[in-house]
């Protein structure tokens, strides 16, 4: 079976955009998510075009759990909503996390001064968590993209063994 270099390239492209999602903020996140979804879907389409049908993809899906199949289909629907409808349903929440101890905390005098100033009791870092709504569940976007990339990688491995 051919190694499907065009599908592999699209998967690398999808991973590129997935990596950018982790530090993206605001509308930039939306752009990278859209690019990821399109590249990931293109990887699956490249498999279909190279083999002439969806049969191999369907056989691969049959080897996966029902949850993986539902997730794969849900991410496909998400891409369809992004490209053909009103956009992917994305939401963001800020999660407060305690400020990590600075490197200087190993120095007792600096640590004591920072503690007296209240740095370890009140300062928090706010991290954006982005979510997407799949057909059956709401999931955190970055781990979902990583999971889809891993599934596509598994699909290409399955095809290579045929």
N, C-alpha and C positions, 0 to 999 in steps of 0.2 A: 504494500500500500504506500502511496506517496506520502511524504512527510508534511505536505500542505504548508509550504513556506509562507504563502499569503495569509493564511489563517494564523500562523504563528506570529507574523509581523503585526497583525491587528491585535492579537492578544498582548504583545509587548506594548503597543500603543495604549491599550486599555489600562495596563498596569502603570504606565507613565502618568496617565490622568488620575488614576486611583492614588498614586503617591502624592500628587499635588493637592488632593482633597484634604489631606490630613492637616495642612497649614492654611487652607483657604478660608477666607472670611467673607460674609455678606454675599453679594451677587456673584463674586468670583467663585464661590462654592457651587452655585447653580451652573455656571459655565463649565467647570471641570466635571461636574456630575453628568451633564448633558454629553460632553465629549466622551466620558468613560462609557456611558450607556450605548452610544453610537458605535464606538470602537468594539465593544464587547459583542454587540449584536452582529457587527460586520464579521467578526471572527467566526461566529456560528454560520453566517451566510456563506462565507468562503468555503466552509466544509461542505455545505449543501451544493454549492456550484461545482466544486471539484469532484464530488461524487455523483452528481446528477439527481439527487433526491435527499429527502430528510430521513430516509430509512436507517442509516447508520446512527444518526443522532437519536432517533426513537429507540433503537436497540440499546444504545448507551444509557439512555434515561431509564430503561427497564432494569438496568443493573444497579441503579441508584435507589436510595430510599424514597418513599413517597414524599417525605419532607423536602428532600433535595429537588425532586421533580416539580413540586409545587413552588418552591423558591425560584427555580430556574424559569418557570413559566411566569411567575409574578414579576421577576426582573425584566423579562421580555415585554410584559404588559406595561411596566413602568417606562421602558424605552418608547413604546408605542404612544403612550400618553405624552411623553416629553416631545416627541417629534411631530406627531400627527394631531394632537388635541391641544389642551390648554396648558400643557407642561406637567412635569412630574410633581406630585404633591410632596413638597419638602417643608419641614418645620424645623425650627432651631430652638434650643433651650440653653440657657447658661447654667452651668453647674459650678458652684463655689467649691474650691478645694483649698485646704490650708497651704499657706506659703511654705515651700520647702526650706529647711534650715540652710543658711548659706555656708559656704566652705569655711568662713571665718569662725563658725561656731565651735571649732575645736580649740580656739583661744578663749579661755574662761572670761577674761576681761571684756572682750568684744561680745561674747554671748550674753553676759550679764547686762551690758549696756543696751543691747538690742531687746532683751527681755523686759527691762525697765521701761523702754520706749513703747512697749506693747506690740512689737512686731510679731510675736509668736502666738498672740491671743486674738488679734483682730484682723490682721492682714490676710486676705484671701486672694487667690488667683481665680479668675473666672474663665472657664473653658466652654467654648461653644460645642454643643452636641447636636448634630444634624440627624434628622429622621426622615424616612420615606415611608409612605403607606403602600404596602403591597395589597393584593386583593384580600388576603386573610389576616394580615397583621401589620403592625407598625414596627419598623426595625431601624436600628442605628445605621446610617448611610455608609460610613466608611467600612465597618466590618462586613456589611452586605456586599459592597463592591469587591472587597477582598475575597469573600466567599464565592462570588460569581466568577472571578478570575481563576480561582482554584478549580472550580467545576469545569470551566472551559479548558484549563490545562489538562484535567483528567479526561475530558472528551477527546482532546487531540492525542493523548497517550493511548486511549482506547482505539481510536481510528488507526494509529500507527501499527497496532498489533494485529489488525484484520488481515 
